[in-house]
Amino acid sequence: MGRSHKNLEEKAVKTLAVLKENLNTVRAGRANPALLDKINVDYYGVPTPLKNMTNISVPDPRTLQIVPFDPKTIGDIERAINEANIGINPTNDGKNIRLVMPPLTGDRRKELAKGTKKMGEEAKVAIRNARREADKDAKKLQKDGDISEDELTIELENIQKATDKAVKDIDAMIAEKDKEIMEI
């Protein structure tokens, strides 16, 4: 008993981690190094994560400074940032690349908030699919005689509680990101 809702909880943890990672790449008004997490640079023919070949710092709330470990790669890094379409033009002084976050317009803020809500809905769909799977597994255990009717009822309640908690966590993450986006 308890196996089905444990599987659901594990899937929920993974879903929330992916959502957090995706939300970190959404640009709000502040500089956030996670904005660059998904950028890969062509480093001698090998796609290499930007964060593995640079030191990224936040010298002020609206600026990211990128210092390549190998100064010869600065052009490749700048090209990769431009191709990533993050909405910020890098400036290169020969040694460092700076990304200055432009202030977001009201329309852009609404557009970003709409995108985060979509990410939240996708995460909720993943949770609901995991719940359906957990319900099915629990009912199969009862049908096979591995658990009693009472144990099935308890398991289904635990599955629902785990689902409700995951959905609440998703809503909280989206609300927090929307608050950050709407901050001026």
TORFI-929990 format. One line per 3 residues: number of its first residue (from 1); their letters; for each residue z, x negated, y of N, C-alpha, C. Coordinates in Angstrom, 1 decimal. Example, Ala and Ser with C-alpha at 12.3 -4.5 7.8 and 13.67 -1.06 7.14 Angstrom:
// residues 2
1) as) 7.8,-13.2,-5.7,7.8,-12.3,-4.5,7.8,-13.2,-3.3  7.1,-12.8,-2.2,7.1,-13.7,-1.1,7.9,-12.9,0.0
This chain:
// residues 184
1) mgr) 0.0,-0.8,-1.2,0.0,0.0,0.0,0.0,-0.9,1.2  -0.6,-0.4,2.3,-0.6,-1.1,3.6,-1.8,-2.0,3.8  -2.6,-2.2,2.8,-3.7,-3.1,2.8,-4.8,-2.7,3.8
4) shk) -5.1,-1.4,3.8,-6.2,-0.8,4.7,-5.9,-1.0,6.1  -4.6,-0.6,6.6,-4.4,-0.8,8.0,-4.2,-2.2,8.4  -3.8,-3.1,7.5,-3.8,-4.5,7.8,-5.2,-5.1,8.1
7) nle) -6.1,-4.7,7.2,-7.5,-5.1,7.5,-8.0,-4.6,8.8  -7.6,-3.3,9.2,-8.0,-2.8,10.5,-7.4,-3.6,11.6  -6.1,-4.0,11.5,-5.5,-4.7,12.5,-6.1,-6.1,12.7
10) eka) -6.5,-6.7,11.6,-7.2,-8.0,11.6,-8.6,-7.9,12.4  -9.3,-6.8,12.1,-10.6,-6.6,12.7,-10.4,-6.3,14.2  -9.3,-5.6,14.5,-9.0,-5.2,15.9,-8.7,-6.5,16.7
13) vkt) -7.9,-7.4,16.1,-7.6,-8.7,16.8,-8.9,-9.5,17.1  -9.8,-9.5,16.1,-11.1,-10.2,16.3,-11.9,-9.5,17.4  -12.0,-8.2,17.3,-12.7,-7.4,18.3,-12.2,-7.7,19.7
16) lav) -10.9,-7.7,19.9,-10.3,-7.9,21.2,-10.5,-9.3,21.7  -10.6,-10.3,20.8,-10.9,-11.7,21.1,-12.3,-11.8,21.7  -13.2,-11.1,21.0,-14.6,-11.2,21.4,-14.8,-10.5,22.8
19) lke) -14.1,-9.3,23.0,-14.1,-8.6,24.2,-13.6,-9.5,25.3  -12.5,-10.2,25.1,-11.9,-11.1,26.1,-12.9,-12.2,26.5  -13.5,-12.8,25.5,-14.5,-13.8,25.7,-15.7,-13.3,26.6
22) nln) -16.1,-12.1,26.2,-17.2,-11.5,27.0,-16.8,-11.2,28.4  -15.6,-10.6,28.6,-15.2,-10.3,29.9,-15.0,-11.5,30.8  -14.6,-12.7,30.2,-14.4,-13.9,30.9,-15.8,-14.4,31.5
25) tvr) -16.9,-14.0,30.9,-18.2,-14.5,31.4,-18.7,-13.6,32.5  -18.0,-12.5,32.8,-18.4,-11.6,33.9,-17.9,-12.2,35.2  -18.7,-12.4,36.2,-18.3,-13.1,37.4,-17.7,-12.1,38.3
28) agr) -16.4,-12.3,38.7,-15.8,-11.5,39.7,-15.8,-12.4,41.0  -15.1,-12.1,42.0,-15.1,-12.8,43.2,-14.5,-14.2,43.2  -13.7,-14.5,42.2,-13.1,-15.8,42.1,-13.8,-16.7,41.1
31) anp) -13.6,-18.0,41.3,-14.1,-19.0,40.5,-13.4,-19.0,39.1  -14.1,-19.0,38.0,-13.5,-19.0,36.7,-14.3,-19.8,35.8  -13.8,-21.0,35.3,-14.6,-21.8,34.4,-15.1,-21.1,33.2
34) all) -14.5,-20.1,32.7,-15.0,-19.3,31.6,-16.4,-18.8,31.8  -16.8,-18.6,33.1,-18.1,-18.1,33.5,-19.2,-19.0,32.8  -18.8,-20.3,32.6,-19.8,-21.3,32.1,-19.7,-21.4,30.6
37) dki) -18.9,-20.7,29.9,-18.6,-20.9,28.5,-19.8,-20.8,27.6  -20.7,-19.9,27.9,-21.9,-19.6,27.1,-23.1,-20.4,27.4  -23.0,-21.3,28.4,-24.1,-22.1,28.8,-24.3,-23.4,27.9
40) nvd) -25.5,-23.5,27.4,-25.8,-24.7,26.6,-26.8,-25.6,27.3  -26.6,-26.9,27.2,-27.5,-27.8,27.9,-28.3,-28.6,26.8  -29.6,-28.7,27.1,-30.5,-29.5,26.2,-30.1,-31.0,26.4
43) yyg) -29.3,-31.5,25.5,-28.9,-32.9,25.6,-29.6,-33.7,24.5  -30.6,-34.4,24.9,-31.4,-35.2,24.0,-31.9,-34.4,22.8  -32.4,-33.1,23.2,-33.0,-32.3,22.2,-32.0,-31.4,21.4
46) vpt) -30.7,-31.5,21.7,-29.7,-30.8,21.0,-29.0,-29.8,22.0  -29.0,-28.5,21.7,-28.3,-27.6,22.6,-26.8,-27.8,22.5  -26.2,-28.3,23.6,-24.8,-28.7,23.6,-24.0,-27.8,24.6
49) plk) -22.9,-27.3,24.3,-22.1,-26.5,25.2,-21.8,-27.3,26.5  -22.0,-26.7,27.6,-21.7,-27.4,28.9,-20.3,-27.9,29.0  -19.4,-27.1,28.5,-18.0,-27.6,28.6,-17.7,-28.8,27.7
52) nmt) -18.5,-29.1,26.8,-18.3,-30.3,25.9,-18.9,-31.6,26.5  -19.6,-31.4,27.6,-20.2,-32.6,28.2,-19.9,-32.8,29.7  -18.9,-32.0,30.2,-18.5,-32.1,31.6,-17.0,-31.8,31.7
55) nis) -16.5,-32.2,32.9,-15.2,-31.8,33.3,-15.3,-30.7,34.4  -14.8,-29.5,34.1,-14.9,-28.4,35.1,-13.6,-28.2,35.8  -13.6,-28.2,37.1,-12.4,-27.9,37.8,-12.6,-26.8,38.9
58) vpd) -11.5,-26.3,39.4,-11.6,-25.3,40.4,-10.9,-25.8,41.7  -11.6,-26.5,42.5,-11.0,-27.1,43.7,-10.5,-26.1,44.7  -11.1,-24.9,44.8,-10.6,-23.8,45.6,-10.9,-22.5,44.9
61) prt) -10.4,-21.4,45.4,-10.5,-20.1,44.6,-12.0,-19.7,44.5  -12.9,-20.2,45.3,-14.3,-19.7,45.1,-15.3,-20.8,44.7  -14.8,-21.9,44.3,-15.7,-23.0,43.9,-15.4,-23.6,42.5
64) lqi) -16.4,-23.8,41.8,-16.3,-24.6,40.5,-17.0,-25.9,40.7  -16.3,-27.0,40.3,-16.9,-28.3,40.4,-17.1,-28.8,39.0  -18.3,-29.3,38.7,-18.7,-29.8,37.4,-19.0,-31.2,37.5
67) vpf) -18.3,-32.1,36.7,-18.5,-33.5,36.7,-19.0,-33.9,35.3  -20.3,-34.3,35.2,-20.8,-34.7,33.9,-20.1,-36.0,33.4  -19.9,-36.1,32.1,-19.4,-37.3,31.5,-20.5,-38.4,31.6
70) dpk) -21.7,-38.0,31.4,-22.9,-38.9,31.5,-23.7,-38.5,32.8  -23.6,-39.3,33.8,-24.3,-38.9,35.1,-25.8,-38.7,34.9  -26.4,-39.3,33.9,-27.8,-39.1,33.7,-28.2,-37.6,33.3
73) tig) -27.2,-36.9,32.9,-27.5,-35.5,32.5,-27.4,-34.5,33.6  -27.1,-34.9,34.8,-26.9,-33.9,35.9,-28.1,-33.0,36.1  -29.3,-33.5,36.0,-30.5,-32.6,36.2,-30.6,-31.6,35.1
76) die) -30.3,-32.0,33.8,-30.4,-31.1,32.7,-29.3,-30.0,32.8  -28.1,-30.4,33.3,-27.0,-29.4,33.5,-27.4,-28.4,34.6  -27.9,-28.9,35.7,-28.3,-28.0,36.8,-29.4,-27.0,36.3
79) rai) -30.4,-27.5,35.5,-31.4,-26.7,35.0,-30.8,-25.6,34.1  -29.9,-26.0,33.2,-29.3,-25.0,32.3,-28.5,-23.9,33.0  -27.8,-24.3,34.1,-27.1,-23.3,34.9,-28.1,-22.4,35.6
82) nea) -29.2,-22.9,36.1,-30.2,-22.0,36.7,-30.8,-21.1,35.7  -31.1,-21.6,34.5,-31.7,-20.8,33.5,-30.7,-19.7,32.9  -29.4,-19.9,33.1,-28.4,-19.0,32.5,-28.3,-17.7,33.4
85) nig) -29.0,-17.7,34.6,-29.0,-16.5,35.4,-27.6,-16.0,35.7  -26.7,-16.8,36.1,-25.3,-16.3,36.4,-25.2,-15.8,37.8  -26.3,-16.0,38.6,-26.3,-15.4,40.0,-25.7,-16.4,41.0
88) inp) -25.6,-17.7,40.6,-25.1,-18.7,41.6,-26.0,-19.9,41.5  -26.4,-20.3,42.7,-27.2,-21.5,42.7,-26.4,-22.8,42.8  -26.6,-23.7,41.8,-25.8,-24.9,41.9,-26.3,-25.9,43.0
91) tnd) -25.3,-26.6,43.5,-25.7,-27.7,44.5,-25.3,-29.0,43.8  -26.2,-30.0,43.9,-26.0,-31.2,43.2,-26.0,-32.4,44.3  -24.9,-33.2,44.3,-24.8,-34.3,45.2,-25.1,-35.6,44.5
94) gkn) -25.6,-35.6,43.3,-26.0,-36.8,42.6,-24.9,-37.2,41.6  -23.6,-36.8,41.9,-22.5,-37.1,40.9,-21.9,-35.8,40.4  -21.8,-34.8,41.2,-21.1,-33.6,40.8,-22.1,-32.4,41.1
97) irl) -21.8,-31.3,40.4,-22.5,-30.0,40.7,-21.4,-29.1,41.2  -21.7,-28.4,42.3,-20.7,-27.4,42.8,-21.4,-26.0,42.7  -20.5,-25.1,42.3,-21.0,-23.7,42.3,-20.0,-22.9,43.2
100) vmp) -20.6,-22.4,44.3,-19.8,-21.6,45.2,-20.0,-20.2,45.0  -19.0,-19.4,44.7,-19.1,-18.0,44.3,-19.4,-17.2,45.6  -20.5,-16.6,45.7,-20.8,-15.8,46.9,-19.9,-14.5,46.8
103) plt) -19.5,-14.0,48.0,-18.8,-12.7,47.9,-19.7,-11.6,47.3  -19.0,-10.7,46.5,-19.8,-9.7,45.9,-20.0,-8.5,46.8  -21.2,-7.9,46.8,-21.4,-6.7,47.6,-20.8,-5.5,46.8
106) gdr) -20.6,-4.4,47.5,-20.0,-3.2,46.9,-20.8,-2.7,45.7  -22.2,-2.8,45.9,-23.1,-2.3,44.8,-23.0,-3.2,43.6  -22.9,-4.5,43.9,-22.8,-5.5,42.8,-21.5,-5.3,42.0
109) rke) -20.4,-5.0,42.8,-19.1,-4.8,42.1,-19.2,-3.6,41.2  -19.8,-2.5,41.7,-19.9,-1.3,40.9,-20.8,-1.6,39.6  -21.8,-2.4,39.8,-22.7,-2.7,38.7,-21.9,-3.5,37.6
112) lak) -21.1,-4.5,38.1,-20.3,-5.3,37.2,-19.3,-4.5,36.5  -18.6,-3.5,37.2,-17.6,-2.7,36.6,-18.3,-1.8,35.5  -19.5,-1.3,35.8,-20.2,-0.5,34.8,-20.5,-1.3,33.5
115) gtk) -20.8,-2.6,33.7,-21.1,-3.5,32.6,-19.8,-3.7,31.8  -18.6,-3.9,32.4,-17.4,-4.1,31.7,-17.0,-2.8,30.9  -17.3,-1.7,31.5,-17.0,-0.4,30.8,-17.8,-0.3,29.5
118) kmg) -19.1,-0.8,29.6,-20.0,-0.7,28.5,-19.4,-1.7,27.4  -19.0,-2.9,27.8,-18.4,-3.8,26.8,-17.2,-3.2,26.1  -16.4,-2.4,26.9,-15.2,-1.8,26.4,-15.6,-0.7,25.4
121) eea) -16.6,0.1,25.7,-17.1,1.1,24.8,-17.6,0.5,23.5  -18.3,-0.6,23.6,-18.8,-1.3,22.4,-17.7,-1.8,21.5  -16.6,-2.3,22.1,-15.4,-2.7,21.4,-14.8,-1.5,20.7
124) kva) -14.7,-0.4,21.4,-14.1,0.8,20.8,-14.9,1.3,19.6  -16.2,1.2,19.7,-17.1,1.6,18.6,-16.8,0.8,17.4  -16.6,-0.5,17.6,-16.3,-1.5,16.5,-14.9,-1.1,15.9
127) irn) -13.9,-0.7,16.7,-12.6,-0.3,16.2,-12.8,1.0,15.4  -13.5,1.9,15.9,-13.7,3.2,15.2,-14.4,3.0,13.9  -15.3,2.1,13.8,-16.0,1.8,12.6,-15.0,1.2,11.6
130) arr) -14.2,0.3,12.1,-13.2,-0.3,11.2,-12.2,0.7,10.7  -11.8,1.7,11.6,-10.9,2.7,11.2,-11.5,3.6,10.1  -12.8,3.9,10.2,-13.5,4.7,9.2,-13.5,4.0,7.9
133) ead) -13.7,2.7,7.9,-13.7,1.9,6.7,-12.3,1.8,6.1  -11.3,1.7,6.9,-9.9,1.6,6.4,-9.5,3.0,5.8  -9.9,4.1,6.5,-9.6,5.4,5.9,-10.3,5.6,4.5
136) kda) -11.5,5.1,4.5,-12.3,5.2,3.2,-11.6,4.4,2.1  -11.2,3.2,2.4,-10.5,2.3,1.5,-9.2,3.0,1.0  -8.4,3.5,1.9,-7.1,4.1,1.6,-7.3,5.3,0.6
139) kkl) -8.3,6.2,1.0,-8.6,7.4,0.2,-9.1,7.0,-1.2  -9.9,5.8,-1.3,-10.3,5.4,-2.6,-9.1,4.9,-3.5  -8.2,4.2,-2.8,-7.0,3.8,-3.6,-6.2,5.0,-4.1
142) qkd) -6.1,6.0,-3.4,-5.4,7.2,-3.8,-6.2,7.9,-4.9  -7.5,7.9,-4.8,-8.4,8.6,-5.8,-8.3,7.8,-7.1  -8.2,6.5,-7.0,-8.2,5.6,-8.2,-6.8,5.6,-8.8
145) gdi) -5.8,6.3,-8.2,-4.5,6.3,-8.7,-3.6,5.2,-8.4  -4.0,4.3,-7.5,-3.3,3.1,-7.1,-2.1,3.5,-6.1  -2.3,4.5,-5.3,-1.2,5.0,-4.4,-1.1,6.5,-4.5
148) sed) 0.1,7.0,-4.2,0.3,8.5,-4.3,-0.2,9.2,-3.0  -0.2,10.5,-3.1,-0.6,11.3,-2.0,0.2,11.0,-0.7  1.6,10.9,-0.9,2.5,10.6,0.2,2.2,9.2,0.8
151) elt) 1.9,8.2,-0.1,1.6,6.9,0.4,0.3,6.9,1.2  -0.7,7.7,0.7,-1.9,7.9,1.4,-1.7,8.4,2.8  -0.8,9.4,2.9,-0.5,10.0,4.2,0.1,9.0,5.2
154) iel) 1.0,8.2,4.7,1.6,7.1,5.5,0.6,6.1,5.9  -0.3,5.7,5.0,-1.3,4.7,5.2,-2.3,5.2,6.3  -2.7,6.5,6.2,-3.6,7.1,7.2,-2.9,7.1,8.6
157) eni) -1.6,7.4,8.6,-0.9,7.4,9.9,-0.8,6.0,10.5  -0.6,5.0,9.6,-0.6,3.6,10.1,-2.0,3.2,10.6  -3.0,3.6,9.9,-4.4,3.3,10.4,-4.6,3.9,11.8
160) qka) -4.2,5.2,12.0,-4.4,5.8,13.3,-3.6,5.1,14.4  -2.3,4.7,14.0,-1.5,4.0,15.0,-2.2,2.7,15.4  -2.7,1.9,14.4,-3.4,0.7,14.7,-4.6,0.9,15.6
163) tdk) -5.3,2.0,15.3,-6.5,2.3,16.1,-6.1,2.7,17.5  -5.1,3.5,17.7,-4.6,3.9,19.0,-4.2,2.7,19.8  -3.5,1.8,19.2,-3.0,0.5,19.9,-4.2,-0.3,20.3
166) avk) -5.2,-0.5,19.4,-6.4,-1.3,19.8,-7.1,-0.7,20.9  -7.3,0.7,20.9,-8.0,1.3,22.0,-7.3,1.2,23.3  -5.9,1.3,23.3,-5.1,1.1,24.5,-5.2,-0.3,25.0
169) did) -5.3,-1.3,24.1,-5.4,-2.7,24.5,-6.8,-2.9,25.2  -7.8,-2.3,24.6,-9.2,-2.4,25.2,-9.2,-1.8,26.6  -8.6,-0.6,26.7,-8.6,0.1,28.1,-7.8,-0.8,29.1
172) ami) -6.7,-1.4,28.6,-5.9,-2.3,29.6,-6.8,-3.5,30.0  -7.5,-4.1,29.0,-8.3,-5.3,29.4,-9.4,-4.9,30.4  -10.1,-3.8,30.1,-11.1,-3.3,31.0,-10.6,-3.0,32.4
175) aek) -9.4,-2.3,32.5,-8.8,-2.0,33.7,-8.4,-3.3,34.5  -7.9,-4.3,33.8,-7.6,-5.6,34.5,-8.8,-6.2,35.0  -9.9,-6.3,34.3,-11.1,-6.9,34.7,-11.7,-6.1,35.9
178) dke) -11.7,-4.8,35.8,-12.2,-4.0,36.9,-11.4,-4.2,38.2  -10.1,-4.4,38.1,-9.2,-4.7,39.2,-9.7,-6.0,39.9  -9.9,-7.0,39.0,-10.3,-8.3,39.5,-11.7,-8.2,40.2
181) ime) -12.6,-7.4,39.6,-14.0,-7.3,40.2,-13.9,-6.6,41.6  -13.0,-5.6,41.7,-12.9,-4.8,42.9,-12.1,-5.5,44.0  -11.4,-6.6,43.6,-10.6,-7.3,44.6,-11.5,-8.0,45.6
184) i) -11.2,-7.9,46.9,-12.0,-8.5,47.9,-11.4,-9.8,48.4
